[in-house]
Amino acid sequence: MHAASLTRRVSFSATHRYRRPEWDDAKNEEVFGLCARMQYHGHDYTCDVTVSGPVDETTGMVVDLRELDRALRVEVVERFNRHNLNTDVAEFAEGKQIPTGENLARLIAQNVQRAIGTGAVVTQVTVAEDATLSSTWRSVSESATWRSSG
């Protein structure tokens, strides 16, 4: 049995801002800078999701690509595209997680894994706000392997 990884890229546009409700505006701006302003700002995100696992001897695939594409369409594109992450996504509502790239990558990993079920494992998600800034979430087992081989 052989193992492999497969990465699929999707894109979406969304708005957000960073804010802790228990802090006043001055403290939020001190910590989050321009991202804390009352006006939401937007990004055209790209999101790379990597799944890993054994290669099915019959199909030659790690995951049914149709199932992965369906999961990415529902859990990423339909959920976030043309939405305000702070007001339209429950996990990023006031007083919950701040919609940083790091938190967005982790949420996507959890939701896509749940959607594809067992077999392949989501091992990495990279969310890029633009060409100069991206955040990467890795599974713990993948991170341990990455650290020990680096």
C-alpha positions in Angstrom: 0.0 0.0 0.0 1.3 3.5 -0.9 0.4 6.8 0.6 0.1 10.1 -1.2 -1.2 13.7 -0.8 -3.5 15.6 -3.0 -4.0 19.4 -2.9 -7.0 21.3 -4.4 -7.2 25.1 -4.6 -10.4 27.1 -4.3 -11.0 30.8 -4.2 -13.5 33.1 -2.4 -14.0 36.7 -1.5 -15.0 37.8 2.0 -14.8 40.8 4.4 -13.8 40.8 8.0 -12.2 42.9 10.8 -10.3 42.0 13.9 -11.8 43.0 17.2 -12.0 41.8 20.8 -15.3 43.1 22.3 -13.9 43.4 25.8 -11.3 45.9 24.6 -12.0 49.5 23.7 -11.3 50.9 20.3 -7.9 52.2 21.3 -6.7 48.8 22.6 -8.1 47.0 19.5 -6.3 49.4 17.2 -3.1 49.1 19.2 -3.1 45.3 18.9 -4.7 44.8 15.4 -3.8 48.0 13.6 -5.8 48.9 10.6 -7.6 45.5 10.7 -9.5 46.8 13.8 -11.2 49.7 12.1 -15.0 49.8 12.2 -15.2 49.5 8.4 -14.8 45.9 7.3 -12.2 45.2 4.7 -12.2 42.5 2.1 -9.8 40.0 0.5 -9.9 37.7 -2.5 -8.7 34.6 -0.7 -7.1 31.5 -2.2 -7.4 28.3 -0.1 -5.3 25.2 -0.7 -6.5 22.0 1.1 -4.2 19.0 1.2 -5.6 15.5 2.0 -3.3 12.5 2.6 -3.8 8.8 2.9 -3.3 5.4 1.3 -3.7 5.2 -2.4 -6.6 3.0 -3.3 -5.2 0.2 -5.4 -8.4 0.1 -7.6 -8.8 3.8 -8.3 -5.3 5.0 -7.8 -6.6 7.9 -5.7 -6.2 9.1 -2.2 -9.8 10.5 -2.1 -12.7 10.6 -4.4 -12.1 13.9 -6.1 -15.9 14.5 -6.5 -16.3 14.2 -2.8 -13.4 16.5 -2.0 -14.8 19.1 -4.5 -18.2 18.9 -3.0 -16.8 19.4 0.5 -14.8 22.4 -0.7 -17.8 23.9 -2.5 -20.1 23.6 0.5 -17.7 24.1 3.4 -15.5 26.8 1.9 -16.9 28.5 -1.2 -20.6 28.6 -0.4 -20.0 29.2 3.3 -17.6 32.2 2.9 -17.8 33.6 -0.6 -19.4 37.1 -0.6 -19.9 37.0 3.1 -18.8 39.0 6.1 -16.9 36.6 8.2 -17.7 38.5 11.5 -21.5 38.7 10.9 -22.3 35.7 8.7 -20.1 32.9 10.2 -21.2 31.7 13.6 -17.7 30.7 14.7 -16.5 34.3 14.1 -19.4 36.1 15.7 -18.8 38.9 18.3 -16.9 37.4 21.3 -15.9 34.2 19.6 -12.9 33.5 17.4 -11.3 36.4 15.5 -11.4 35.7 11.8 -7.6 35.6 11.2 -6.1 33.5 8.5 -4.9 31.1 11.1 -8.4 30.6 12.6 -10.0 30.4 9.1 -7.5 27.7 8.0 -8.2 25.7 11.2 -12.0 26.0 10.7 -11.7 25.0 7.1 -9.6 21.9 8.0 -12.2 20.8 10.6 -15.2 21.3 8.4 -13.7 19.7 5.3 -12.5 16.7 7.3 -16.0 16.2 8.7 -17.4 16.5 5.2 -15.1 13.9 3.5 -15.4 11.4 6.4 -12.9 8.7 7.0 -10.2 7.5 4.7 -8.2 10.5 3.6 -7.1 13.0 6.2 -6.9 16.8 5.9 -3.2 17.3 6.7 -2.8 21.0 5.6 -4.8 24.1 4.8 -3.3 27.3 3.5 -5.4 30.4 3.3 -3.9 33.4 1.5 -5.4 36.9 1.8 -3.2 38.1 -1.1 0.1 37.3 -2.8 2.1 38.5 0.3 0.3 36.9 3.3 -0.9 33.4 4.0 -1.6 31.2 7.0 -1.1 27.5 7.1 -2.7 25.0 9.5 -1.1 21.5 9.7 -2.4 18.4 11.4 -0.4 17.5 14.6 1.0 14.3 13.1 2.0 16.2 9.9 3.6 19.0 11.9 5.6 16.5 14.0 6.8 14.8 10.8 7.6 18.2 9.3 9.6 19.4 12.3 11.6 16.2 12.7 12.5 16.1 9.0 13.4 19.8 8.7 
